Amino acid sequence: MIKNLANGIAIHFTTLRAVYCSNLSPSFSVPVNHKPRTPFQQRCLSMLRKRKVADWVGFRVVPPIDPKTLNPLPPRQRALNEHRARALQSMMEAMIHHLNIITGVVHCTVEKLAEYCGLDTVSEAGNRSITRASRCIQQMECFGLLQCEREWNAALGIWYPKIIQVTPLFFQSIEIPQEDWEAAIRQQEGYQRQGLANAQEQLSIEEARLRQIAQLKEIYLRQRQARQEIKRARKLQQLTLQKQRSEISKSIIKALSQIELIHLGVQGVQKLVNQKMMEFKRLLSHSPPT
């Protein structure tokens, strides 16, 4: 009888958990069209997957504050429940994936983060809820892992995070030193200074290497074309002026289509010849002697 009672209680609590959380095992799913992330982000994700963030000592040591009023909150005495812990784990993974290393801003809305992690629900009336995701963000904000800019949602009657930005404590919670984040920022800024990336991009070392190779190939191609032009200009320099104009006009006519030639006419072609003559003179005046 006692055994049956215990089984009944266990079934009852299992049912309550299922009602309490529509997804008992949330996990972040990377969208199929997303590119691989930077080595720093990949390292953060690897460190995160090796540990349970809910056990971070900061949740018991760091004094929590109300992010809206900055007033202190009562210190946390007990561990996070299993549902909050799982939601927190998946949300942090999604934030790292969408993180801009330089600014620390998470380039993703709360709604999308919730969707990617399976933390959004839709009621029978068709109302969508992201409460579990929002509570995770609020939890991290209270303990200084995040800084959020909030927006009032009149339809829901709540304030919810609009812009999410990570802090050094965010990385500390997954045992990534702040120095490593700063080094990653310097690397990305270095890529921008080299013209390999714009302010919105986050390159991996491999992506930066491929872009640098492409840049060098373009530079080498332009240098090769310039050498060929100088070589050609020096050959033309040995001819009479009339012969020079004749050779240049032949090359222009060969390069253009019949429709382009008709559109230019004789005067247009002569104008191109004059321009090319000036280019060759300028090229020879700035080129090193043979």
ABEGO torsion letter per residue (X at the ends): XAAAAAAAAAAAAAAAAAAABABABBBBBBBAABBBBBAAAAAAAAAAAABBAAABAAAAABBBBBAAAGBBBBBBABBBBAAAAAAAAAAAAAAAAABBAAAGBBBBBAAAAAAAAGABBBBAAGBBBAAAAAAAAAAAAAAGABBBBBBBBAAAGBBBBABBBBBAAAAAAAGBBAAAAAAAAAAAAAAAAAGABBAABBBBAAAAAAAAAAAAAAAAAAAAAAAAAAAAAAAAAABBAAAAAAAAAAAAAAABBAAAAAAAEAAAAAAAAAAAAAAAAAAAAABBBX
